[in-house]
Amino acid sequence: MRKHLSPFQLRELIRSGEWRAPTTGVASGYVQANLVMLPREEAFHFLLFCVRNSRPCPILDVLEPGRAEPRIAPGADIRTDLPRYRVFEKGELRGEVEDVRDLFNEGTVSFLLGCSFSFENALLAAGIPVRNIEEEKNVSMYITNRSCVPAGPFSAPLVVSMRPMKPEEAVRASQITTRFHLTHGAPIHLGDPEQIGIKDLDRPDFGDPVTVKPDEIPVFWACGVTSQLAAVSAQLPLVITHAPGHMFVSDLKDEEMTLF
């Protein structure tokens, strides 16, 4: 049922407080986005970080200071239309909230960045399983031993999301997701997780663990949570992000992301 919600319907449920769950598998076929809000004084350097690290941080929209209505979802309000937000002060997590209108001001610049949830529908259409959807869990996300290119005060290790599948399915998934370059593109690693610094698949840094069957391998995509770690690294007075897995759902169609 939830799969067939329109983006507008889902945002209305979120804004009214009726939806607080992760958005994986929801509003199938529409682009989901990571969110980072920070002071305008550091917006250029954060934009530069995203440009230098476009695989984990592909830019979908950048809003002008004080603006809350994205171009990729007219009528939406990014202060209220995500299920859950994280609030950081000087690099420390101060809590998770469901509305950030009282924290948003005329100097706030908001970034919406591509999310791997946006290619899951294409994988399912090709008959490739998406385990986090099957098990109704948040996707598994891990901090790797790979470093992103820094910019100004922003730096971060690469974060990846993981979906297990059979080797032949992984090859097909790579072919499919290569087209979705604005939502992370092809996997950055297949197989042995220790090669990218992941010790235990059952203990993700974000999200939930999922079942990996004996005949499957883990497949890793660059993840937008990288942008959250980068934003927090600068230890700014205030940074607001989405809570992992609780994304902004836009009006863009997934397939549109293959055209640019």
Rosetta blueprint (number, residue, H / E / L):
1 M L
2 R H
3 K H
4 H H
5 L L
6 S L
7 P H
8 F H
9 Q H
10 L H
11 R H
12 E H
13 L H
14 I H
15 R H
16 S L
17 G L
18 E L
19 W L
20 R L
21 A L
22 P L
23 T L
24 T L
25 G L
26 V L
27 A L
28 S L
29 G L
30 Y E
31 V E
32 Q E
33 A E
34 N E
35 L E
36 V E
37 M E
38 L E
39 P E
40 R H
41 E H
42 E H
43 A H
44 F H
45 H H
46 F H
47 L H
48 L H
49 F H
50 C H
51 V H
52 R H
53 N L
54 S L
55 R L
56 P L
57 C L
58 P L
59 I E
60 L E
61 D E
62 V E
63 L L
64 E L
65 P L
66 G L
67 R L
68 A L
69 E L
70 P L
71 R L
72 I L
73 A L
74 P L
75 G L
76 A L
77 D L
78 I L
79 R L
80 T L
81 D L
82 L L
83 P L
84 R L
85 Y E
86 R E
87 V E
88 F E
89 E E
90 K L
91 G L
92 E E
93 L E
94 R E
95 G E
96 E E
97 V E
98 E L
99 D L
100 V L
101 R L
102 D L
103 L L
104 F L
105 N L
106 E L
107 G L
108 T E
109 V E
110 S E
111 F E
112 L E
113 L E
114 G E
115 C L
116 S H
117 F H
118 S H
119 F H
120 E H
121 N H
122 A H
123 L H
124 L H
125 A H
126 A L
127 G L
128 I L
129 P L
130 V L
131 R H
132 N H
133 I H
134 E H
135 E L
136 E L
137 K L
138 N L
139 V L
140 S E
141 M E
142 Y E
143 I E
144 T E
145 N E
146 R E
147 S E
148 C L
149 V L
150 P L
151 A E
152 G L
153 P L
154 F E
155 S L
156 A L
157 P E
158 L E
159 V E
160 V E
161 S E
162 M E
163 R E
164 P E
165 M E
166 K L
167 P H
168 E H
169 E H
170 A H
171 V H
172 R H
173 A H
174 S H
175 Q H
176 I H
177 T H
178 T L
179 R L
180 F L
181 H H
182 L H
183 T H
184 H L
185 G L
186 A L
187 P L
188 I L
189 H E
190 L E
191 G L
192 D L
193 P H
194 E H
195 Q H
196 I H
197 G L
198 I L
199 K L
200 D L
201 L L
202 D L
203 R L
204 P L
205 D L
206 F E
207 G L
208 D L
209 P L
210 V L
211 T L
212 V L
213 K L
214 P L
215 D L
216 E L
217 I E
218 P E
219 V E
220 F E
221 W E
222 A E
223 C L
224 G L
225 V H
226 T H
227 S H
228 Q H
229 L H
230 A H
231 A H
232 V H
233 S H
234 A L
235 Q L
236 L L
237 P L
238 L L
239 V E
240 I E
241 T E
242 H E
243 A L
244 P L
245 G L
246 H L
247 M L
248 F E
249 V E
250 S E
251 D E
252 L E
253 K E
254 D H
255 E H
256 E H
257 M H
258 T H
259 L L
260 F L
